[in-house]
Amino acid sequence: MLIYNLILFILYPLIILKILIDTLIRRDSLRFFLCKVGLGKYINQESCIWIHASSLGETKSAIKIIDEIKRRDAEAQFIVSTSTSSPKKLLKERSDILHFIIPFDFLFATKRIINKLKPRVLIIIETEIWPNLICSCHSKGIPVFIANARLSKKTLNSNFLLKKIYKNTISKITKILCKSDRELNHYLELGANNKQLEVCGNIKMVNEVKKINTERIIERKYVLAASTHKDEERQIITEWLKTNERKTLLVVVPRHVNRLGDILSDLPLDMIKIGIRSKNDPIRKNTQVYIADTYGELDSLIQHCEFVFMGGSLVDHGGQNFIEAAVHGKTIIVGSYMYNFIDETEEFLKTNSMIMVKNSQTLKHVFERLLKSKQRRELFGSNALKLLESKKSIMDNYYLHFKNYL
């Protein structure tokens, strides 16, 4: 870890500057910034089960693990760390879970947290391989698991030096519980050994026991484009307008709400009747496109839409998690760039639970067919729900690996 920490030492000023810029862009608080640089306040929660989740999607997986463990041990205590502030609202709803923002992987910061928390185990969700965090836990005799384990394209394509650091870090992990055979093979490529690896299934495909009925935000019938990225809004809106649909509204939810200016600059505003949620624009009968550039409303918007296009898939981003749409029994449309969700996408396509378009030019045709046929929409949504229903045993698989360390 000497080389890794030397690199962090050299890059320290740049890392702090990056954290500061990100904090300002996302309009996070001073407290968030202090937490990220390792100066946060931490509660002494000795012998707790510590789960680390990067952002909102991973936090939902963490909650499924917590609920599974609590079902068998009601007295278990949990603390969840996240890399972003987006899961804060979700975790506030759970009085049985403590939450803090994890700092960057500086050695002094990770040692400080571990000495304060003294957890009995650390469970990391998905892709967060932080060398100092994992090695510090290992040196203290704290078992480390990666659950729903997968490796990003960026990690797999790392240079020789980074791969050497990853290999050394992985050797300190107790168990790597992969979401698929594909991911298990990826970990073998990176240097993990077979004894560490197990395939337990994809936690994100475990259907929630209850679907909470949310308040309808938009009264008009609408189609949703969710978690869109740069240039996708232009492509989707262009194809939507070609349908000449007047009764149904297109609602666009950008992945990063601070991109509103960039989105508007890509559109011929004099030719579109558009409304913007952050500006409290009313939705009129002639409104064609509504940009919902606000936080915390996506689940409600998914629940009440006719069907949903999931962003990050028309451009080279790798897709976004579409399971929430499946939970609500919605027809899901994606583009061809779904490499971050290859296994899920393949399974949904094989079971006729999703539609994939090769490029944006084919969206007009797909939009028109789905708008005309309620039966077609219900078929895809029903197939998605059946697929999720078949995944109920996945949480049992994970618990069997955790139980001897809890």
C-alpha positions as CSV (number, residue, x, y, z in Angstrom):
1,M,0.0,0.0,0.0
2,L,3.1,2.3,0.1
3,I,2.9,3.2,-3.5
4,Y,-0.9,3.8,-3.3
5,N,-0.6,6.1,-0.3
6,L,2.4,7.9,-1.9
7,I,0.2,8.6,-5.0
8,L,-2.6,9.9,-2.7
9,F,-0.1,12.1,-0.8
10,I,1.2,13.7,-4.1
11,L,-2.4,14.2,-5.4
12,Y,-3.8,15.4,-2.0
13,P,-4.3,19.1,-3.0
14,L,-6.0,18.1,-6.3
15,I,-8.3,15.6,-4.5
16,I,-9.3,18.2,-2.0
17,L,-10.0,20.7,-4.7
18,K,-12.1,18.1,-6.7
19,I,-14.1,17.3,-3.5
20,L,-14.7,21.1,-3.0
21,I,-15.8,21.7,-6.6
22,D,-18.1,18.6,-6.5
23,T,-19.6,19.8,-3.2
24,L,-20.4,23.3,-4.7
25,I,-21.8,21.9,-7.9
26,R,-24.1,19.5,-6.1
27,R,-25.0,22.2,-3.5
28,D,-24.0,20.0,-0.6
29,S,-23.3,21.4,2.8
30,L,-20.1,22.3,4.6
31,R,-20.7,19.3,6.8
32,F,-20.6,17.1,3.7
33,F,-17.3,18.6,2.6
34,L,-15.7,18.1,6.0
35,C,-16.9,14.4,6.0
36,K,-15.4,13.8,2.6
37,V,-12.0,15.2,3.6
38,G,-12.0,13.0,6.8
39,L,-13.0,15.6,9.4
40,G,-16.5,14.4,10.1
41,K,-17.9,13.3,13.4
42,Y,-18.6,9.6,13.9
43,I,-20.8,7.9,16.5
44,N,-19.2,5.1,18.6
45,Q,-21.2,2.1,17.4
46,E,-19.1,-0.8,18.7
47,S,-19.8,-4.2,17.3
48,C,-22.2,-2.9,14.7
49,I,-22.6,-4.3,11.2
50,W,-21.2,-1.7,8.8
51,I,-22.5,-1.6,5.3
52,H,-21.0,0.8,2.7
53,A,-23.0,1.8,-0.3
54,S,-21.8,4.3,-2.9
55,S,-25.1,6.1,-3.8
56,L,-28.9,5.6,-3.8
57,G,-29.1,2.4,-5.9
58,E,-26.5,0.6,-3.7
59,T,-28.2,1.9,-0.6
60,K,-31.5,0.2,-1.6
61,S,-29.5,-3.0,-1.9
62,A,-28.0,-2.4,1.5
63,I,-31.5,-2.0,3.0
64,K,-32.5,-5.4,1.5
65,I,-29.5,-7.0,3.3
66,I,-30.4,-5.2,6.5
67,D,-34.0,-6.4,6.4
68,E,-32.9,-9.9,5.7
69,I,-30.5,-10.0,8.7
70,K,-33.1,-8.3,10.9
71,R,-35.7,-10.9,10.0
72,R,-33.5,-13.4,11.7
73,D,-31.8,-11.2,14.3
74,A,-34.0,-8.2,15.4
75,E,-31.3,-6.9,17.8
76,A,-28.6,-6.5,15.1
77,Q,-27.3,-2.9,14.9
78,F,-26.4,-1.3,11.6
79,I,-24.6,1.7,10.3
80,V,-24.5,2.6,6.6
81,S,-21.9,4.8,5.0
82,T,-22.4,6.4,1.6
83,S,-20.2,8.3,-0.8
84,T,-22.9,10.8,-1.8
85,S,-25.7,12.6,0.1
86,S,-28.4,11.3,-2.2
87,P,-29.5,8.4,0.0
88,K,-29.9,10.7,3.1
89,K,-33.6,11.1,2.7
90,L,-34.2,7.3,2.2
91,L,-32.1,6.4,5.3
92,K,-33.8,9.1,7.5
93,E,-37.0,7.0,7.1
94,R,-35.2,4.2,9.0
95,S,-34.8,4.9,12.7
96,D,-32.9,1.6,13.1
97,I,-30.1,2.6,10.7
98,L,-27.3,5.2,11.5
99,H,-25.8,7.0,8.5
100,F,-22.6,8.9,7.7
101,I,-20.8,10.2,4.7
102,I,-17.6,8.2,4.1
103,P,-14.4,10.2,3.4
104,F,-12.1,9.8,0.5
105,D,-9.8,6.8,1.0
106,F,-7.1,8.6,2.9
107,L,-5.3,6.3,5.4
108,F,-5.7,8.7,8.4
109,A,-9.4,9.0,7.7
110,T,-10.2,5.3,7.3
111,K,-8.2,4.4,10.4
112,R,-10.0,7.1,12.4
113,I,-13.4,5.7,11.4
114,I,-12.5,2.1,12.1
115,N,-11.1,2.9,15.5
116,K,-14.3,4.8,16.3
117,L,-16.9,2.3,15.0
118,K,-15.1,-0.9,15.8
119,P,-17.5,-2.9,13.5
120,R,-17.8,-6.6,13.7
121,V,-18.0,-6.8,9.9
122,L,-17.9,-4.6,6.8
123,I,-20.1,-5.3,3.8
124,I,-19.4,-3.3,0.7
125,I,-22.0,-3.1,-2.0
126,E,-21.0,-3.7,-5.6
127,T,-17.9,-1.8,-7.0
128,E,-16.3,0.1,-4.1
129,I,-12.7,-1.3,-3.9
130,W,-11.0,1.2,-1.6
131,P,-7.5,-0.1,-0.7
132,N,-7.0,1.7,2.6
133,L,-10.5,0.9,3.8
134,I,-10.2,-2.8,3.1
135,C,-6.6,-3.2,4.2
136,S,-7.2,-1.3,7.5
137,C,-10.2,-3.5,8.3
138,H,-8.1,-6.6,7.5
139,S,-5.3,-5.5,9.8
140,K,-7.8,-5.1,12.6
141,G,-9.3,-8.6,12.0
142,I,-12.6,-7.2,10.7
143,P,-14.1,-9.5,8.0
144,V,-14.8,-7.7,4.7
145,F,-17.4,-8.8,2.2
146,I,-18.3,-7.4,-1.2
147,A,-22.0,-8.1,-1.9
148,N,-23.7,-7.9,-5.3
149,A,-20.1,-7.7,-6.5
150,R,-19.4,-6.4,-10.0
151,L,-16.4,-4.7,-11.6
152,S,-16.7,-1.5,-13.7
153,K,-15.4,-1.3,-17.2
154,K,-12.9,1.4,-15.9
155,T,-11.5,-1.0,-13.2
156,L,-11.1,-3.9,-15.7
157,N,-9.2,-1.6,-18.1
158,S,-6.9,-0.1,-15.4
159,N,-3.2,0.2,-16.0
160,F,-0.7,-2.4,-14.7
161,L,0.1,-0.4,-11.5
162,L,-3.6,0.0,-10.5
163,K,-4.3,-3.6,-11.2
164,K,-1.4,-4.6,-8.9
165,I,-2.9,-2.4,-6.2
166,Y,-6.4,-3.9,-6.8
167,K,-5.0,-7.5,-6.7
168,N,-3.3,-6.8,-3.3
169,T,-6.5,-5.2,-1.9
170,I,-8.7,-8.1,-3.1
171,S,-6.5,-10.6,-1.3
172,K,-7.6,-9.0,2.0
173,I,-11.3,-9.5,1.3
174,T,-13.0,-12.4,3.2
175,K,-15.7,-13.2,0.5
176,I,-16.6,-11.7,-2.8
177,L,-20.3,-12.5,-3.4
178,C,-20.8,-11.9,-7.1
179,K,-24.1,-11.1,-8.8
180,S,-23.3,-13.4,-11.8
181,D,-20.8,-15.8,-13.3
182,R,-19.6,-13.1,-15.6
183,E,-18.6,-10.9,-12.7
184,L,-16.9,-13.9,-10.9
185,N,-14.8,-14.3,-14.0
186,H,-14.0,-10.6,-14.0
187,Y,-12.7,-10.9,-10.4
188,L,-10.6,-13.9,-11.4
189,E,-9.0,-11.8,-14.1
190,L,-8.2,-9.1,-11.5
191,G,-6.4,-11.6,-9.3
192,A,-9.0,-13.0,-6.8
193,N,-8.8,-16.7,-6.0
194,N,-11.6,-19.2,-6.3
195,K,-11.9,-19.7,-2.6
196,Q,-13.0,-16.1,-2.1
197,L,-15.6,-16.1,-4.8
198,E,-19.3,-17.2,-4.9
199,V,-22.2,-16.4,-7.1
200,C,-25.2,-15.4,-5.1
201,G,-27.4,-13.5,-7.6
202,N,-28.3,-9.9,-8.2
203,I,-29.8,-8.2,-5.1
204,K,-31.2,-5.4,-7.3
205,M,-33.5,-8.0,-8.9
206,V,-35.0,-9.0,-5.6
207,N,-38.5,-7.5,-5.6
208,E,-39.5,-5.3,-2.7
209,V,-42.2,-6.9,-0.5
210,K,-44.4,-3.8,-0.8
211,K,-44.8,-1.2,-3.5
212,I,-45.5,2.1,-1.7
213,N,-48.3,4.0,-3.5
214,T,-46.9,7.5,-4.0
215,E,-48.8,10.7,-4.7
216,R,-49.3,11.4,-8.4
217,I,-47.2,14.5,-9.3
218,I,-48.5,15.0,-12.8
219,E,-52.2,14.7,-13.6
220,R,-51.8,14.3,-17.4
221,K,-51.0,11.0,-19.0
222,Y,-47.3,10.9,-19.6
223,V,-44.3,8.9,-20.9
224,L,-41.1,9.0,-18.8
225,A,-37.4,9.4,-19.9
226,A,-35.5,8.7,-16.7
227,S,-31.9,9.4,-15.6
228,T,-30.9,10.9,-18.9
229,H,-27.4,12.0,-19.7
230,K,-25.8,14.6,-21.9
231,D,-27.2,14.7,-25.5
232,E,-29.9,12.0,-24.7
233,E,-32.5,14.7,-24.0
234,R,-32.1,16.1,-27.4
235,Q,-32.3,12.7,-29.1
236,I,-35.3,11.6,-27.2
237,I,-37.3,14.8,-27.5
238,T,-36.5,15.0,-31.2
239,E,-38.0,11.5,-31.8
240,W,-40.9,12.2,-29.4
241,L,-42.0,15.3,-31.3
242,K,-42.1,13.3,-34.5
243,T,-44.9,11.2,-33.1
244,N,-47.2,14.3,-33.1
245,E,-48.7,13.0,-29.8
246,R,-51.0,15.6,-28.3
247,K,-52.7,13.7,-25.5
248,T,-49.6,12.3,-23.8
249,L,-46.8,14.4,-22.2
250,L,-43.1,13.5,-22.3
251,V,-41.5,13.9,-18.9
252,V,-37.7,14.1,-18.8
253,V,-35.8,13.5,-15.6
254,P,-32.1,14.2,-16.0
255,R,-29.6,12.1,-14.0
256,H,-27.9,15.3,-12.9
257,V,-30.4,18.1,-12.3
258,N,-27.7,20.9,-12.5
259,R,-27.6,20.2,-16.3
260,L,-30.7,22.2,-17.0
261,G,-28.9,25.0,-18.9
262,D,-27.0,22.5,-21.1
263,I,-30.3,20.6,-21.9
264,L,-32.2,23.8,-22.9
265,S,-29.3,25.0,-25.0
266,D,-29.6,21.8,-27.1
267,L,-33.3,22.3,-27.9
268,P,-35.1,24.6,-30.3
269,L,-37.1,26.3,-27.6
270,D,-39.1,28.4,-30.0
271,M,-40.6,25.2,-31.5
272,I,-41.4,23.3,-28.3
273,K,-44.0,23.9,-25.6
274,I,-41.9,23.1,-22.6
275,G,-42.3,23.2,-18.8
276,I,-39.7,23.1,-16.1
277,R,-40.5,21.8,-12.7
278,S,-37.7,23.7,-10.8
279,K,-39.3,26.9,-12.1
280,N,-42.8,25.9,-11.1
281,D,-44.0,26.1,-14.7
282,P,-47.6,24.9,-15.0
283,I,-48.4,21.9,-17.2
284,R,-50.9,23.1,-19.8
285,K,-52.9,21.1,-22.3
286,N,-50.5,22.1,-25.1
287,T,-47.3,21.3,-23.1
288,Q,-45.3,18.8,-25.0
289,V,-42.3,18.3,-22.8
290,Y,-41.8,18.7,-19.1
291,I,-38.4,18.6,-17.5
292,A,-38.5,17.3,-13.9
293,D,-35.2,18.7,-12.7
294,T,-35.7,18.0,-9.0
295,Y,-34.5,15.4,-6.5
296,G,-36.4,12.6,-4.8
297,E,-39.4,12.3,-7.2
298,L,-38.3,9.6,-9.6
299,D,-40.0,6.7,-7.9
300,S,-43.4,8.5,-8.0
301,L,-42.9,9.5,-11.6
302,I,-42.1,5.9,-12.6
303,Q,-45.1,4.5,-10.7
304,H,-47.6,6.7,-12.6
305,C,-46.1,6.8,-16.1
306,E,-47.3,4.8,-19.2
307,F,-43.9,3.4,-19.9
308,V,-40.3,4.4,-19.3
309,F,-37.1,5.0,-21.3
310,M,-34.0,4.5,-19.1
311,G,-31.2,6.9,-19.8
312,G,-27.4,6.4,-20.0
313,S,-28.0,3.9,-22.7
314,L,-28.2,6.0,-25.9
315,V,-24.8,7.4,-25.2
316,D,-21.6,5.6,-24.1
317,H,-22.3,5.7,-20.3
318,G,-23.3,2.0,-19.7
319,G,-26.9,2.4,-18.7
320,Q,-28.8,3.1,-15.5
321,N,-30.5,0.7,-13.0
322,F,-34.0,-0.1,-14.4
323,I,-35.2,-2.5,-11.7
324,E,-37.4,0.1,-10.0
325,A,-39.4,0.4,-13.3
326,A,-39.8,-3.3,-13.4
327,V,-41.0,-3.4,-9.8
328,H,-43.8,-1.1,-10.9
329,G,-44.6,-3.4,-13.8
330,K,-43.7,-0.8,-16.5
331,T,-42.5,-1.4,-20.0
332,I,-38.8,-0.5,-20.1
333,I,-37.0,0.8,-23.1
334,V,-33.2,1.1,-23.3
335,G,-30.5,1.9,-25.8
336,S,-27.6,-0.3,-26.8
337,Y,-25.1,1.0,-24.3
338,M,-26.0,-1.2,-21.3
339,Y,-22.6,-2.6,-20.5
340,N,-22.8,-1.8,-16.7
341,F,-26.0,-4.0,-16.6
342,I,-25.2,-6.7,-19.1
343,D,-26.5,-9.7,-17.1
344,E,-29.8,-7.9,-16.1
345,T,-30.3,-6.7,-19.6
346,E,-29.8,-10.1,-21.2
347,E,-32.2,-11.7,-18.8
348,F,-34.9,-9.1,-19.3
349,L,-34.5,-9.3,-23.1
350,K,-34.7,-13.1,-23.1
351,T,-37.9,-13.1,-21.1
352,N,-39.5,-10.4,-23.3
353,S,-39.5,-8.0,-20.3
354,M,-37.7,-5.1,-22.0
355,I,-37.3,-3.4,-25.4
356,M,-33.8,-2.4,-26.7
357,V,-33.4,0.1,-29.5
358,K,-30.2,0.2,-31.6
359,N,-30.3,4.0,-31.8
360,S,-32.5,7.0,-31.2
361,Q,-33.9,6.9,-34.8
362,T,-36.0,3.8,-33.9
363,L,-37.5,5.4,-30.8
364,K,-40.4,7.1,-32.8
365,H,-41.6,3.7,-34.0
366,V,-41.4,2.2,-30.5
367,F,-43.1,5.1,-28.9
368,E,-46.0,4.9,-31.4
369,R,-46.5,1.2,-31.0
370,L,-46.6,1.4,-27.2
371,L,-48.9,4.4,-27.1
372,K,-51.4,2.6,-29.4
373,S,-51.4,-0.7,-27.5
374,K,-52.2,-0.9,-23.8
375,Q,-52.0,-4.7,-24.1
376,R,-48.5,-4.6,-25.4
377,R,-47.4,-2.3,-22.5
378,E,-49.0,-4.6,-20.0
379,L,-47.3,-7.7,-21.5
380,F,-43.8,-6.3,-21.0
381,G,-44.6,-5.0,-17.5
382,S,-46.2,-8.4,-16.5
383,N,-43.2,-10.3,-17.8
384,A,-40.8,-8.0,-15.8
385,L,-42.8,-8.7,-12.6
386,K,-42.7,-12.4,-13.2
387,L,-39.0,-12.3,-13.6
388,L,-38.5,-10.4,-10.4
389,E,-40.8,-12.9,-8.6
390,S,-38.5,-15.7,-9.6
391,K,-35.5,-14.1,-7.7
392,K,-36.9,-14.4,-4.1
393,S,-34.3,-16.9,-2.9
394,I,-31.3,-14.6,-3.6
395,M,-31.3,-13.0,-0.2
396,D,-31.2,-16.4,1.5
397,N,-28.0,-17.1,-0.6
398,Y,-26.3,-13.9,0.8
399,Y,-27.4,-14.6,4.4
400,L,-25.9,-18.0,4.4
401,H,-22.4,-16.5,3.7
402,F,-22.9,-13.6,6.3
403,K,-24.3,-15.6,9.2
404,N,-21.1,-16.9,10.7
405,Y,-19.6,-13.4,10.9
406,L,-22.6,-11.5,12.4
